[in-house]
Amino acid sequence: MKTIEFEHFRKMLTVKQAELSDGRSNRDAIAIETTADELDRIQQAQERDFAMGAIDRDSLRLREIRSALERINDGTFGMCLNCEEEIAAKRLAAVPWAALCIVCQEVAERAPSDFEDQGEQQLPRAA
Ligand SMILES: [Zn+2]
């Protein structure tokens, strides 16, 4: 990949990172006000759960973006972390933080444990 392309993705990722880091609206939703009304409480709890889910997704995305920026720095950006093939330009344009090519991504989604830390295995692996 050319330097100019790296810079293009660096900019995209930095913008996205700033967007996600500014998650103030989510945190506001989590601060539940005291209310006597039970229905309000239930609704607020649901809103909080929703906001928590959004924060989980955002922090996962932020991690992906951070590691993509690291890969730009060390020059491995755009290369599949698993098979080391180049990730298709179209995929990177849509998902600039993609760490896997589409083939490996599909495998990872079918068997996510293969791509997680090689720590404890929760389930016995089928031969
Ligand atoms: Zn791959």
Backbone and ligand atoms as CSV (ligand in chain L), in Angstrom:
chain,resi,resn,atom,element,x,y,z
A,1,MET,N,N,0.837,-1.200,0.000
A,1,MET,CA,C,0.000,0.000,0.000
A,1,MET,C,C,0.871,1.248,0.000
A,2,LYS,N,N,0.408,2.251,-0.748
A,2,LYS,CA,C,1.209,3.482,-0.845
A,2,LYS,C,C,1.021,4.371,0.387
A,3,THR,N,N,2.068,5.196,0.622
A,3,THR,CA,C,2.017,6.090,1.786
A,3,THR,C,C,0.771,6.960,1.758
A,4,ILE,N,N,0.425,7.436,0.545
A,4,ILE,CA,C,-0.727,8.337,0.443
A,4,ILE,C,C,-2.008,7.631,0.881
A,5,GLU,N,N,-2.082,6.323,0.602
A,5,GLU,CA,C,-3.257,5.556,1.032
A,5,GLU,C,C,-3.258,5.370,2.551
A,6,PHE,N,N,-2.079,5.108,3.094
A,6,PHE,CA,C,-1.973,5.018,4.549
A,6,PHE,C,C,-2.500,6.292,5.189
A,7,GLU,N,N,-2.087,7.426,4.631
A,7,GLU,CA,C,-2.479,8.718,5.204
A,7,GLU,C,C,-3.988,8.914,5.109
A,8,HIS,N,N,-4.537,8.469,3.985
A,8,HIS,CA,C,-5.981,8.563,3.791
A,8,HIS,C,C,-6.711,7.789,4.885
A,9,PHE,N,N,-6.260,6.565,5.131
A,9,PHE,CA,C,-6.923,5.742,6.137
A,9,PHE,C,C,-6.641,6.262,7.538
A,10,ARG,N,N,-5.436,6.791,7.731
A,10,ARG,CA,C,-5.113,7.333,9.046
A,10,ARG,C,C,-6.105,8.452,9.397
A,11,LYS,N,N,-6.391,9.299,8.382
A,11,LYS,CA,C,-7.310,10.407,8.602
A,11,LYS,C,C,-8.713,9.876,8.917
A,12,MET,N,N,-9.167,8.920,8.099
A,12,MET,CA,C,-10.501,8.350,8.303
A,12,MET,C,C,-10.641,7.757,9.700
A,13,LEU,N,N,-9.602,7.008,10.089
A,13,LEU,CA,C,-9.651,6.310,11.374
A,13,LEU,C,C,-9.581,7.299,12.532
A,14,THR,N,N,-8.788,8.341,12.359
A,14,THR,CA,C,-8.647,9.332,13.426
A,14,THR,C,C,-9.963,10.069,13.646
A,15,VAL,N,N,-10.647,10.387,12.541
A,15,VAL,CA,C,-11.940,11.065,12.633
A,15,VAL,C,C,-12.950,10.176,13.345
A,16,LYS,N,N,-12.983,8.918,12.929
A,16,LYS,CA,C,-13.923,7.962,13.522
A,16,LYS,C,C,-13.620,7.769,15.006
A,17,GLN,N,N,-12.339,7.716,15.320
A,17,GLN,CA,C,-11.916,7.538,16.709
A,17,GLN,C,C,-12.389,8.717,17.567
A,18,ALA,N,N,-12.265,9.921,17.016
A,18,ALA,CA,C,-12.697,11.117,17.748
A,18,ALA,C,C,-14.206,11.082,17.959
A,19,GLU,N,N,-14.923,10.666,16.927
A,19,GLU,CA,C,-16.384,10.566,17.020
A,19,GLU,C,C,-16.793,9.642,18.158
A,20,LEU,N,N,-16.148,8.471,18.208
A,20,LEU,CA,C,-16.525,7.462,19.193
A,20,LEU,C,C,-16.070,7.849,20.594
A,21,SER,N,N,-14.942,8.538,20.682
A,21,SER,CA,C,-14.425,8.917,21.992
A,21,SER,C,C,-15.353,9.936,22.642
A,22,ASP,N,N,-16.071,10.683,21.827
A,22,ASP,CA,C,-16.962,11.709,22.328
A,22,ASP,C,C,-18.327,11.092,22.610
A,23,GLY,N,N,-18.364,10.058,23.465
A,23,GLY,CA,C,-19.613,9.346,23.716
A,23,GLY,C,C,-20.431,9.958,24.833
A,24,ARG,N,N,-20.469,11.263,24.883
A,24,ARG,CA,C,-21.123,11.938,25.988
A,24,ARG,C,C,-22.623,11.629,26.062
A,25,SER,N,N,-23.290,11.564,24.918
A,25,SER,CA,C,-24.734,11.331,24.919
A,25,SER,C,C,-25.057,9.997,25.575
A,26,ASN,N,N,-24.215,8.986,25.334
A,26,ASN,CA,C,-24.443,7.688,25.949
A,26,ASN,C,C,-24.299,7.759,27.455
A,27,ARG,N,N,-23.244,8.432,27.896
A,27,ARG,CA,C,-23.015,8.491,29.342
A,27,ARG,C,C,-24.126,9.276,30.032
A,28,ASP,N,N,-24.670,10.292,29.373
A,28,ASP,CA,C,-25.782,11.044,29.947
A,28,ASP,C,C,-26.967,10.137,30.186
A,29,ALA,N,N,-27.202,9.232,29.254
A,29,ALA,CA,C,-28.361,8.342,29.364
A,29,ALA,C,C,-28.201,7.378,30.532
A,30,ILE,N,N,-26.951,7.111,30.925
A,30,ILE,CA,C,-26.720,6.154,31.998
A,30,ILE,C,C,-27.018,6.760,33.366
A,31,ALA,N,N,-26.799,8.052,33.493
A,31,ALA,CA,C,-27.044,8.720,34.765
A,31,ALA,C,C,-28.551,8.781,35.010
A,32,ILE,N,N,-29.023,7.838,35.788
A,32,ILE,CA,C,-30.464,7.755,36.022
A,32,ILE,C,C,-30.878,8.698,37.136
A,33,GLU,N,N,-31.914,9.466,36.861
A,33,GLU,CA,C,-32.428,10.367,37.880
A,33,GLU,C,C,-33.390,9.604,38.785
A,34,THR,N,N,-33.421,10.040,40.021
A,34,THR,CA,C,-34.337,9.397,40.953
A,34,THR,C,C,-35.757,9.821,40.609
A,35,THR,N,N,-36.638,8.850,40.531
A,35,THR,CA,C,-38.026,9.175,40.229
A,35,THR,C,C,-38.938,8.258,41.023
A,36,ALA,N,N,-40.076,8.790,41.397
A,36,ALA,CA,C,-41.028,8.010,42.176
A,36,ALA,C,C,-41.846,7.113,41.263
A,37,ASP,N,N,-41.890,7.475,40.017
A,37,ASP,CA,C,-42.762,6.768,39.088
A,37,ASP,C,C,-42.117,5.483,38.593
A,38,GLU,N,N,-42.750,4.372,38.909
A,38,GLU,CA,C,-42.190,3.064,38.564
A,38,GLU,C,C,-42.014,2.905,37.052
A,39,LEU,N,N,-42.991,3.344,36.272
A,39,LEU,CA,C,-42.910,3.206,34.818
A,39,LEU,C,C,-41.724,3.980,34.270
A,40,ASP,N,N,-41.527,5.163,34.804
A,40,ASP,CA,C,-40.376,5.962,34.389
A,40,ASP,C,C,-39.084,5.218,34.685
A,41,ARG,N,N,-39.056,4.597,35.869
A,41,ARG,CA,C,-37.846,3.862,36.261
A,41,ARG,C,C,-37.555,2.726,35.286
A,42,ILE,N,N,-38.628,1.999,34.940
A,42,ILE,CA,C,-38.446,0.887,34.011
A,42,ILE,C,C,-37.940,1.392,32.664
A,43,GLN,N,N,-38.557,2.469,32.219
A,43,GLN,CA,C,-38.160,3.000,30.922
A,43,GLN,C,C,-36.710,3.481,30.955
A,44,GLN,N,N,-36.359,4.132,32.057
A,44,GLN,CA,C,-34.991,4.624,32.166
A,44,GLN,C,C,-33.999,3.471,32.218
A,45,ALA,N,N,-34.395,2.376,32.877
A,45,ALA,CA,C,-33.517,1.213,32.943
A,45,ALA,C,C,-33.305,0.653,31.539
A,46,GLN,N,N,-34.367,0.641,30.762
A,46,GLN,CA,C,-34.233,0.144,29.394
A,46,GLN,C,C,-33.325,1.049,28.575
A,47,GLU,N,N,-33.495,2.345,28.765
A,47,GLU,CA,C,-32.637,3.285,28.043
A,47,GLU,C,C,-31.184,3.118,28.446
A,48,ARG,N,N,-30.989,2.851,29.747
A,48,ARG,CA,C,-29.622,2.665,30.226
A,48,ARG,C,C,-29.011,1.394,29.629
A,49,ASP,N,N,-29.811,0.313,29.607
A,49,ASP,CA,C,-29.318,-0.928,29.011
A,49,ASP,C,C,-28.940,-0.697,27.557
A,50,PHE,N,N,-29.777,0.050,26.870
A,50,PHE,CA,C,-29.510,0.335,25.468
A,50,PHE,C,C,-28.209,1.126,25.336
A,51,ALA,N,N,-28.056,2.123,26.206
A,51,ALA,CA,C,-26.851,2.949,26.150
A,51,ALA,C,C,-25.617,2.122,26.486
A,52,MET,N,N,-25.747,1.216,27.448
A,52,MET,CA,C,-24.620,0.357,27.804
A,52,MET,C,C,-24.203,-0.497,26.610
A,53,GLY,N,N,-25.206,-1.040,25.902
A,53,GLY,CA,C,-24.910,-1.824,24.713
A,53,GLY,C,C,-24.175,-0.990,23.680
A,54,ALA,N,N,-24.616,0.250,23.515
A,54,ALA,CA,C,-23.982,1.134,22.546
A,54,ALA,C,C,-22.538,1.409,22.950
A,55,ILE,N,N,-22.319,1.572,24.255
A,55,ILE,CA,C,-20.960,1.843,24.740
A,55,ILE,C,C,-20.065,0.623,24.517
A,56,ASP,N,N,-20.603,-0.562,24.769
A,56,ASP,CA,C,-19.840,-1.778,24.509
A,56,ASP,C,C,-19.411,-1.842,23.058
A,57,ARG,N,N,-20.361,-1.580,22.169
A,57,ARG,CA,C,-20.041,-1.626,20.741
A,57,ARG,C,C,-19.008,-0.563,20.395
A,58,ASP,N,N,-19.201,0.640,20.960
A,58,ASP,CA,C,-18.272,1.728,20.671
A,58,ASP,C,C,-16.874,1.410,21.171
A,59,SER,N,N,-16.772,0.813,22.366
A,59,SER,CA,C,-15.427,0.584,22.899
A,59,SER,C,C,-14.739,-0.540,22.128
A,60,LEU,N,N,-15.526,-1.500,21.651
A,60,LEU,CA,C,-14.952,-2.538,20.805
A,60,LEU,C,C,-14.441,-1.911,19.507
A,61,ARG,N,N,-15.262,-1.050,18.916
A,61,ARG,CA,C,-14.877,-0.389,17.676
A,61,ARG,C,C,-13.634,0.481,17.889
A,62,LEU,N,N,-13.609,1.175,19.056
A,62,LEU,CA,C,-12.444,2.012,19.360
A,62,LEU,C,C,-11.171,1.176,19.427
A,63,ARG,N,N,-11.284,-0.015,20.023
A,63,ARG,CA,C,-10.112,-0.903,20.093
A,63,ARG,C,C,-9.666,-1.290,18.692
A,64,GLU,N,N,-10.649,-1.608,17.831
A,64,GLU,CA,C,-10.320,-1.998,16.460
A,64,GLU,C,C,-9.651,-0.848,15.721
A,65,ILE,N,N,-10.171,0.365,15.956
A,65,ILE,CA,C,-9.607,1.535,15.287
A,65,ILE,C,C,-8.188,1.798,15.779
A,66,ARG,N,N,-8.004,1.685,17.103
A,66,ARG,CA,C,-6.665,1.904,17.654
A,66,ARG,C,C,-5.652,0.918,17.075
A,67,SER,N,N,-6.057,-0.346,16.966
A,67,SER,CA,C,-5.074,-1.304,16.450
A,67,SER,C,C,-4.869,-1.094,14.944
A,68,ALA,N,N,-5.902,-0.617,14.241
A,68,ALA,CA,C,-5.712,-0.298,12.824
A,68,ALA,C,C,-4.697,0.842,12.674
A,69,LEU,N,N,-4.797,1.839,13.556
A,69,LEU,CA,C,-3.841,2.956,13.514
A,69,LEU,C,C,-2.426,2.460,13.822
A,70,GLU,N,N,-2.328,1.503,14.740
A,70,GLU,CA,C,-1.015,0.923,15.030
A,70,GLU,C,C,-0.467,0.197,13.805
A,71,ARG,N,N,-1.350,-0.483,13.095
A,71,ARG,CA,C,-0.903,-1.194,11.892
A,71,ARG,C,C,-0.469,-0.220,10.803
A,72,ILE,N,N,-1.104,0.955,10.758
A,72,ILE,CA,C,-0.644,1.976,9.815
A,72,ILE,C,C,0.772,2.392,10.193
A,73,ASN,N,N,0.991,2.579,11.505
A,73,ASN,CA,C,2.314,3.002,11.970
A,73,ASN,C,C,3.396,1.980,11.643
A,74,ASP,N,N,3.061,0.704,11.810
A,74,ASP,CA,C,4.117,-0.285,11.550
A,74,ASP,C,C,4.059,-0.844,10.131
A,75,GLY,N,N,3.174,-0.279,9.310
A,75,GLY,CA,C,3.197,-0.609,7.885
A,75,GLY,C,C,2.509,-1.905,7.498
A,76,THR,N,N,1.767,-2.501,8.430
A,76,THR,CA,C,1.091,-3.751,8.089
A,76,THR,C,C,-0.393,-3.535,7.826
A,77,PHE,N,N,-0.803,-2.272,7.842
A,77,PHE,CA,C,-2.216,-1.972,7.607
A,77,PHE,C,C,-2.636,-2.454,6.220
A,78,GLY,N,N,-3.857,-3.011,6.144
A,78,GLY,CA,C,-4.360,-3.478,4.847
A,78,GLY,C,C,-3.987,-4.917,4.574
A,79,MET,N,N,-3.271,-5.521,5.539
A,79,MET,CA,C,-2.872,-6.908,5.399
A,79,MET,C,C,-3.676,-7.730,6.401
A,80,CYS,N,N,-4.201,-8.847,5.959
A,80,CYS,CA,C,-4.996,-9.692,6.840
A,80,CYS,C,C,-4.120,-10.231,7.970
A,81,LEU,N,N,-4.598,-10.069,9.204
A,81,LEU,CA,C,-3.813,-10.528,10.354
A,81,LEU,C,C,-3.681,-12.038,10.382
A,82,ASN,N,N,-4.583,-12.707,9.720
A,82,ASN,CA,C,-4.571,-14.166,9.777
A,82,ASN,C,C,-3.771,-14.780,8.628
A,83,CYS,N,N,-4.128,-14.448,7.384
A,83,CYS,CA,C,-3.485,-15.129,6.254
A,83,CYS,C,C,-2.448,-14.245,5.558
A,84,GLU,N,N,-2.350,-12.966,5.995
A,84,GLU,CA,C,-1.363,-12.026,5.464
A,84,GLU,C,C,-1.582,-11.679,3.998
A,85,GLU,N,N,-2.751,-12.004,3.476
A,85,GLU,CA,C,-3.126,-11.524,2.148
A,85,GLU,C,C,-3.580,-10.068,2.295
A,86,GLU,N,N,-3.549,-9.339,1.187
A,86,GLU,CA,C,-4.056,-7.975,1.226
A,86,GLU,C,C,-5.571,-7.992,1.371
A,87,ILE,N,N,-6.068,-7.102,2.219
A,87,ILE,CA,C,-7.514,-6.955,2.361
A,87,ILE,C,C,-8.005,-6.125,1.177
A,88,ALA,N,N,-9.109,-6.553,0.555
A,88,ALA,CA,C,-9.619,-5.862,-0.634
A,88,ALA,C,C,-9.859,-4.382,-0.346
A,89,ALA,N,N,-9.481,-3.540,-1.322
A,89,ALA,CA,C,-9.608,-2.096,-1.160
A,89,ALA,C,C,-11.055,-1.697,-0.863
A,90,LYS,N,N,-11.978,-2.411,-1.501
A,90,LYS,CA,C,-13.394,-2.108,-1.302
A,90,LYS,C,C,-13.808,-2.359,0.143
A,91,ARG,N,N,-13.260,-3.440,0.700
A,91,ARG,CA,C,-13.572,-3.774,2.102
A,91,ARG,C,C,-12.983,-2.720,3.026
A,92,LEU,N,N,-11.759,-2.312,2.760
A,92,LEU,CA,C,-11.119,-1.304,3.610
A,92,LEU,C,C,-11.834,0.037,3.518
A,93,ALA,N,N,-12.356,0.335,2.325
A,93,ALA,CA,C,-13.070,1.599,2.159
A,93,ALA,C,C,-14.331,1.601,3.019
A,94,ALA,N,N,-14.973,0.423,3.117
A,94,ALA,CA,C,-16.206,0.325,3.893
A,94,ALA,C,C,-15.906,0.134,5.374
A,95,VAL,N,N,-14.864,-0.632,5.670
A,95,VAL,CA,C,-14.511,-0.979,7.055
A,95,VAL,C,C,-13.018,-0.745,7.242
A,96,PRO,N,N,-12.610,0.523,7.385
A,96,PRO,CA,C,-11.166,0.821,7.419
A,96,PRO,C,C,-10.428,0.169,8.583
A,97,TRP,N,N,-11.181,-0.253,9.626
A,97,TRP,CA,C,-10.522,-0.892,10.775
A,97,TRP,C,C,-10.488,-2.409,10.630
A,98,ALA,N,N,-10.902,-2.921,9.469
A,98,ALA,CA,C,-10.912,-4.370,9.270
A,98,ALA,C,C,-9.511,-4.940,9.470
A,99,ALA,N,N,-9.429,-5.998,10.287
A,99,ALA,CA,C,-8.132,-6.616,10.552
A,99,ALA,C,C,-7.974,-7.917,9.776
A,100,LEU,N,N,-9.076,-8.384,9.216
A,100,LEU,CA,C,-9.061,-9.665,8.514
A,100,LEU,C,C,-9.639,-9.478,7.115
A,101,CYS,N,N,-9.153,-10.271,6.177
A,101,CYS,CA,C,-9.763,-10.268,4.860
A,101,CYS,C,C,-11.138,-10.916,4.965
A,102,ILE,N,N,-11.925,-10.776,3.933
A,102,ILE,CA,C,-13.313,-11.233,4.008
A,102,ILE,C,C,-13.395,-12.742,4.252
A,103,VAL,N,N,-12.462,-13.492,3.681
A,103,VAL,CA,C,-12.476,-14.947,3.858
A,103,VAL,C,C,-12.238,-15.301,5.322
A,104,CYS,N,N,-11.189,-14.719,5.900
A,104,CYS,CA,C,-10.871,-15.009,7.295
A,104,CYS,C,C,-11.940,-14.461,8.226
A,105,GLN,N,N,-12.527,-13.318,7.860
A,105,GLN,CA,C,-13.598,-12.750,8.674
A,105,GLN,C,C,-14.758,-13.731,8.771
A,106,GLU,N,N,-15.089,-14.340,7.639
A,106,GLU,CA,C,-16.203,-15.288,7.635
A,106,GLU,C,C,-15.874,-16.511,8.483
A,107,VAL,N,N,-14.645,-16.965,8.399
A,107,VAL,CA,C,-14.225,-18.098,9.227
A,107,VAL,C,C,-14.287,-17.696,10.702
A,108,ALA,N,N,-13.810,-16.491,11.000
A,108,ALA,CA,C,-13.794,-16.015,12.386
A,108,ALA,C,C,-15.193,-15.924,12.944
A,109,GLU,N,N,-16.153,-15.514,12.120
A,109,GLU,CA,C,-17.522,-15.399,12.604
A,109,GLU,C,C,-18.131,-16.771,12.848
A,110,ARG,N,N,-17.695,-17.746,12.084
A,110,ARG,CA,C,-18.205,-19.105,12.310
A,110,ARG,C,C,-17.572,-19.721,13.542
A,111,ALA,N,N,-16.283,-19.471,13.745
A,111,ALA,CA,C,-15.549,-20.072,14.863
A,111,ALA,C,C,-14.710,-19.013,15.556
A,112,PRO,N,N,-15.363,-18.115,16.306
A,112,PRO,CA,C,-14.641,-16.976,16.882
A,112,PRO,C,C,-13.501,-17.386,17.796
A,113,SER,N,N,-13.576,-18.560,18.419
A,113,SER,CA,C,-12.553,-18.933,19.393
A,113,SER,C,C,-11.174,-19.078,18.747
A,114,ASP,N,N,-11.151,-19.383,17.448
A,114,ASP,CA,C,-9.876,-19.508,16.751
A,114,ASP,C,C,-9.100,-18.195,16.743
A,115,PHE,N,N,-9.834,-17.072,16.881
A,115,PHE,CA,C,-9.185,-15.787,16.729
A,115,PHE,C,C,-9.033,-15.059,18.055
A,116,GLU,N,N,-9.503,-15.679,19.109
A,116,GLU,CA,C,-9.335,-15.053,20.407
A,116,GLU,C,C,-7.991,-15.458,20.997
A,117,ASP,N,N,-7.674,-14.867,22.126
A,117,ASP,CA,C,-6.431,-15.201,22.803
A,117,ASP,C,C,-6.332,-16.716,22.968
A,118,GLN,N,N,-5.161,-17.211,22.764
A,118,GLN,CA,C,-4.988,-18.660,22.868
A,118,GLN,C,C,-4.940,-19.089,24.328
A,119,GLY,N,N,-5.863,-18.572,25.105
A,119,GLY,CA,C,-5.895,-18.867,26.525
A,119,GLY,C,C,-6.691,-20.132,26.797
A,120,GLU,N,N,-7.480,-20.080,27.866
A,120,GLU,CA,C,-8.271,-21.247,28.212
A,120,GLU,C,C,-9.295,-21.515,27.122
A,121,GLN,N,N,-9.453,-22.739,26.815
A,121,GLN,CA,C,-10.483,-23.126,25.863
A,121,GLN,C,C,-11.731,-23.510,26.665
A,122,GLN,N,N,-12.839,-22.849,26.391
A,122,GLN,CA,C,-14.042,-23.107,27.175
A,122,GLN,C,C,-14.617,-24.484,26.861
A,123,LEU,N,N,-14.582,-24.838,25.569
A,123,LEU,CA,C,-15.219,-26.075,25.161
A,123,LEU,C,C,-14.173,-26.993,24.547
A,124,PRO,N,N,-14.348,-28.298,24.710
A,124,PRO,CA,C,-13.430,-29.207,24.031
A,124,PRO,C,C,-13.583,-29.061,22.532
A,125,ARG,N,N,-12.487,-28.978,21.840
A,125,ARG,CA,C,-12.530,-28.744,20.403
A,125,ARG,C,C,-12.871,-30.035,19.667
A,126,ALA,N,N,-13.812,-29.939,18.766
A,126,ALA,CA,C,-14.155,-31.104,17.948
A,126,ALA,C,C,-13.030,-31.375,16.958
A,127,ALA,N,N,-12.699,-32.636,16.799
A,127,ALA,CA,C,-11.592,-33.000,15.922
A,127,ALA,C,C,-11.947,-32.764,14.464
L,1,ZN,ZN,ZN,-7.189,-13.536,5.524
